Amino acid sequence: MKIPSKYIENAVDQISSLPGIGRRTALRLVLQLLNRSKEEIDDFSNAFQLMKDNVVKCKTCGNVSDFPVCEICSNENRDHGLVCVVEDIRDVLAIEATETYKGVYHVLGGIISPMDGVGPSDLNINSLIDRVQQSEIREVIFALSATMEGDTTNFFLYRKLKDSNVIVSSLSRGVAVGAELQYADEITLGRSIANRQPFSV
């Protein structure tokens, strides 16, 4: 359809560039925003600019944070000897929602996927190896999605860690094979962490 304003067209292009949003949905959102006051639009756009300017990656685990070290890593009540390896922030949020895990995290920033051009060097892997070698970590839990790419990443990490003096475990298969971790319900995910098992190849 022909949009009668180049400004609306540009806004639709930007919104539809987000994953999962088609042009029809983008147009509906843009028209809704168009009806808001200038003050509301300023608040809306400022929120994104402030996020971009101020959110950083935790220098310890790679999680997103407002501070150089995230609240989880800086929490002395967490078990810093237990590290849960996840793909991204959505998995941290999913596991935290279970309220059963009391360790800390390591966020890879993705998983190995040759089809998508993502290799080990593109991920936050070397810092995980450094953490294991330089701190008193006793167990590393692989909590990646039960997909081919997740299993490939698990295997790569296992080979890197197998000579370290740490226990390497993975979620029990209460999380369905082929499922994305972030979509698992809290009870299933909590039980998968509690019933984790030694990682084997």
N, C-alpha and C positions, 0 to 999 in steps of 0.2 A: 504494500500500500504506500501511496505517496504521502509523506508527512509534510504539512504546509509550513514548516519552520526549520531552517538549518540548525538553529540552536537546540530545538527539541531532538532533531535527528542526531546531532552530536552527542547529546545526553543519552539517547537510546543506545548509540554505539558503545558508549562507555559502560553502561549498566549491563548490556548483553555480552560484554567481554568477560563477565564473571562466569565461573563454571556453573552449569545447570540452569542458566537463565536465558531463555530464548527472546527474540525480538518482541514478540507479542506481550510477554510478561514484562519485559523492560519498558515497553511503551506505557503499560498500565501503571508501573511504578513512577515513571517520569511524570506522567500526567497528575498523579497524586501529589508528587513533590511540587509540581507547578502551582498547586492550589494552596500550598503552605505560605505563611508569611515570610518576609525577608529575614526576620530574626530567627525563625525556625530553620530556614535554609542555611543561614550563617552558622548556627549551632551544629547542624548536620555536617556541613563540610569541615568545620573546625575540629570536630571529633575525629575525623579521619586524618587530618593533617597532624593533630597532636599525637595520635597513635603512631603515625609514620615517624615523627620526630623523636619520640620518647621511648618507644618499646625497643628493647635490646634483647640479645640472646645471653642467657646466663653463662658466665665464663667457666662455670664448673660442669654443668650438665647439658647446656644447649637449649633449655626450655626458654620460652618467651618470658620477659620480666620487665618491670619498671626500674629495676636496679641491676648493678653489675652481677650480683649473686641473687638468685631467685629466693622466694620465701621458703620453699621446700628445702633447698640446700643449706640455707642459713638457720634452719630450725634445729636446735640442739636436741629436741625430743624425738627427732626421726632417727632411724637406725641407718647410720652412714656406712655400715659394713654390708648392706644389702642394696644392690643396684638393679633396677628394673629397666631393661633396654626397650624403648618404644620407637615407633616411626615418627610421630609428631605430637604436637600439643593436644590434639583431639584425643589421643590415646591416654595421655596424662590425665585429662579431665574425666575420661571414662573410668579409669582405675581409681582416681580419687573419689568418684561418686560412690564407689562400693564401700568406702570407709573401713576397709579391712587391711589395706596395705600401709605399713608404717615405715618403709624404707625410703630411699631416694631414687632418682631416675637418671637415665641418660637418653637424650633425644637425638636420634640419628639424622633427622631431617629428610627422611625418605627411606626407600629400600632399594637394593640392587635390582635393576631392571634393564638388561641389555636392549630389549625392544624399545625402551623409551630413552636409551642413551644415558642411563644412570649407572655409573660404576662405583666401586668402593671409594675411589678418590673424591667423589662428589658428596660423600656422606661424612658425618661426624664420627668416624671410626677411630682414627689415630688418637684422638683425645680420650676415647674409652680405654684403649690399650694403655695409654699413659696413666690414667686414673688407677687402673688395676695394678700397675707396676709401682706407683708412687704413694699409694695410700693403703689403709688396712681393710680393703674390701675382701670379704670372705665368700660372698656368693653373688653371681650375676644371673639374673632371670631374663631369658629371652621372651618378650611379650609382643612379638610381631604377628601380624595377621597370618592365619593359616592358609596362605596361598603359595603358589610356586615361587613367587618372588620373595615372600617372607621366609620360606624354607631355605631358599638359596642364600639369603642374607644371614640366617641363623647358622648355616653350615660354614660360611665364610668367617663369621665371628668366632665360631667354635674352634676353627683351625688356628685362629690368631691367639685364642685364650687357652688352648688345651695344655700348654706347657707352663701356664701360670699356676700358682698355688691357690686357686679359687674353685669353688663348686660352680659348675655351670648347669643351670636348670632351665626348663621351659614350662609354659602353661600346660596344664592338663588339657586334654582334648574336649573339655566341656564346651570350648569355643569351636563351633563347627568348622570342618575343613572347607576352605574356600571363602570363609566369612571375613569381613572387615572387623577388626577389633572394636572400633568405635561404635559399631552398631549392636554389640552384645549387650544384653541386659545386665544390670548391676549384680544380681544374684549369681548368674552363670559366670560372670567375669570374676567375682569375688571368690567363688569356689575354685575356679581355674588357678587363681594365684595361690590359694591356701593348699590346694592339692597338686602343686607343681611337681614335676618329676625331673630326674637327671636327664640332661640333654644327651641324645645318642644319635649317631649317624647311620 
